[in-house]
């Protein structure tokens, strides 16, 4: 059976050239070893793609995972030999977490846990300043109002489930100064959108992995239980090189040979 990425009948019958815009906004790096064209089974191709792209760091533009993903995708397309591949470079400005992560310090143990800053609120990043943000860490579950019962919120740092929609705003309205979200089994795009806003609200928000989050959750489940912690983060706006990748595939229809379709 012909590789589905090589099937051209539906692509070129009505145009001379098709520009396939891979709006990657990614930079270049070392090419991955996996070559999809050598895998016959469609399910295995999907699995190989997911494993390859998930095996590196963040794929956000400007990060090493994005560099790897960009070159890997280009390699897969060049393997298909569909047409000329053209790379367009551009600059983008985006938030970059200094050191690649932030820290949550457990003051009673003098121990740091790794956390990751979420997308800025408008221009306001998760930067905390040199002194950091200190306060009691309190567990607020999914941010329902009954989850707040018996918990002191003024000046607190909220530990919440990621699947809590935009309920961190409820905690902020009642005095919380930051929020740390526990990684779920599966994060959805819709839930992610609710963790930031366009207005420059100064409430830093962070992600902590499920294992560390579970340990904190267990310590804080009882209403009134708190942990003294401090958050330290530096996220700066930086200009990074990015690019778009184009493939021009010649069409075969004589009537529509001069048309171009961008997919």
N, C-alpha and C positions, 0 to 999 in steps of 0.2 A: 504494500500500500504506500502511496506517495505521502511523504511528510506533509502535514497540513500547512506548515509554514512555507512550503515550496509550491503549493497549488496556486496557479496564476490565472486560471480562467475567469474567476469572478473579479479579478483585480484589473486586468488590462484589456478586456474586451471593449471597453467604451472610452479609452483615453490613450493618449500618447505617452504621458508620463504621470505617475502618481507620486506625490510627495508624502511619504509616511513620516509624520512628525512625532518623534519620540521626545516629548517635552520633559526631558530628564533633569535639566538644570544640574548636571553632574560634572565633576572634573575627572581627569584621567589618572589611572593607576595601573597596577600589575594585573594582567589578565588571569581569570580563573581557569582551572584545569578542565572543568566540565564542558563537554561539547554536545549540545542537544541533537545535532544532526546525526550523531552516532547512536542515538537511542531510538529504537523502533516503537516501543510501547508508549502510548500517549500518557497514561497515568504515571509512568516512570519519568517521563519528561517533565511533567508538572512537579513531581516530587523533587527531581534534581534541581529544578529552577528555584523552588522554595528553599531547599537546603543550601544552595549556593548563595542566594541573596541574604539569607538569614544568618549565615555563618560568620559575618563580619560586623563591625561596629555600625553606628547609626548611618543610615543612607541619606540623611539630610545633607543638602549641598554644603560643601566645605569640610565634610568629615571623611575619614578614611573609608568608611563603608560605601559612601557615595562614589568615591573614586574607583573602588573595586567594581561596583555594580555597573558603572558607566562603561568601562572597558570590556567587561564580560558580555554585556548586551551587544556592544558593537561587534565583538567577535562572533556571536551567534548569527548576527545578520550578515556579516561578511561570508560566513560559511555557506549561506544559502545561495550566494552568487546571483542575486535577483537584479542587481543593477549597481550604478555608481553610488558609493556612500560618501556623504559630505558632512563635515563637522563644522558647526557654527559656534563660535565662542562669544561669550558675553559676560558682563559683571553683574553680580547681584549682591545686595546688602542684606544680611541676615544675622540673627543672634547666635553667638558662639560661646559655649560654656568653657571658661578657662580651666584647663586641666582635664576636660572631658566629663567632669562630674562635680557635684557639690557634696557637702558633708553634713550629717546630723550627729552631733556629739552628745553622748549620754554622760551627763556631768557626774553622776554618782559612780560611774565606772571609768571615767576619763577615756572613753572609747569612741571612735568615730565609725559611723555607718555611711556607706556610699548611697547617695541619692542623686537624682537627676532633675535639673530644672525643666519645667514645662514651658510652653510657648508664652512669650510676653503678653501682658495686657497692653495692647497698643504698643507704644514705644517703651513701656516700663518693663524691664527684664526682671529676673529673679535675684539680681544683685542685692546683697544684704549689707554691704559696707564692711570695713575691716573688723569691726567689733562683732559682727554677726547679729542674729536675732535670738534672744534668750526668752524662755518662758516655760510654763508647764505644758507638757504634751498630754492631750486628752483625746480619748477615743470617742468619735461621734458617729460611728457606723456609716449609714447611707445618708446621714444628714436630715433624717426626719425629725420633727420637733420633739417627739418623745425620746429620741436619742440624746437630746440635750439635758434631760432631767437629771438633776443631782450633779451636774458637771459645771465647773467654773470656767466661763468662756472669756472673760475680760483679760486681755493680755496673753491668751493661750495660743498654742500651736495645735491645730486640729489634725488628728490622724483619722483619715476617712477611707472608706472603700472607694475604689475608682469608679465603680458602677453607682454613682450617687448624683448623676446629672449635674446641675449647677448649684447644688445645695451647699457648696462651700461659701456661696454668697450669704446664705442664712447665718452661717457661723461668723463670717466677717461682720455682718450687721450687728451681731451680738458681742463683738469685741475681739474675735480671734484675729491674730496678726499675720498668720501664715497657715498653709495647709500642706500636708504630706499625704499622698494617695497611695494605697496599697495596690500593687499590681494584681489584676484579676486573672482568672484562668484564660479569658479571651477578651481583649479590648475591642470595642467597636468604634467606628469613626464618629458616630453620633455622640457617644459619651466623651470622646476626645474633644469635640468641638465645644462642649460645655465647660471645659477646664480653663478657658481664657475668654477675654472679652476685648472689644475694641477700645474701650475707655482705659486710660492709664491708672487703673486702680492699684495702689501699692500693697498688694497682698501676694507675696511670693508663693508659688505653688510648685510642689515637687512630686516625684515618683520614687517609690522605694520597692525593691523586688519583693516577691510574695513570701519568701522564706523569712527575711528580716522583718517584714511587715507582720507576719503571723506571730512572731515572738513578741513584738511590741503590743499587738492586739491582746494577746493572752495576759500580759501584765496589766493592761488597762481596762479590761472588761468590766470590772466592778465600778459602779458609779462612785465618784470621789477619788479614785485612784489616779495619780499623776506621776509623770517623770519629768525631772528638770532637764531640759535639753537646750542646745544652741544650734542654730543653723548658720552655715557659712557658704556663700555662693558668690561667684563673680561671672556674670554673663554680659559680654560686650557686643555691640553691633559692629560687624566687620564686613568688608567687601571681599568677596570671593569670586574666583573665576568659575564660570559654569558654561554649559554648552547644550545646544540642540543637535540632534542627529537626524539627518535626512537620507532617504533612499529614493532615487529616481528610477522608476520601473517603466520601460518603454511599453506603450500599448500596441495593439495590432489592428484595431478597427480603422479602416481608411477614411471613413466619414468623420469620425471624432478624433482623428490622430493629433489635431492641434490643441485639443482641450487638455487642461490639467485639473486633476482632482486631488485635493489635500485631505487625507484621512487622519 
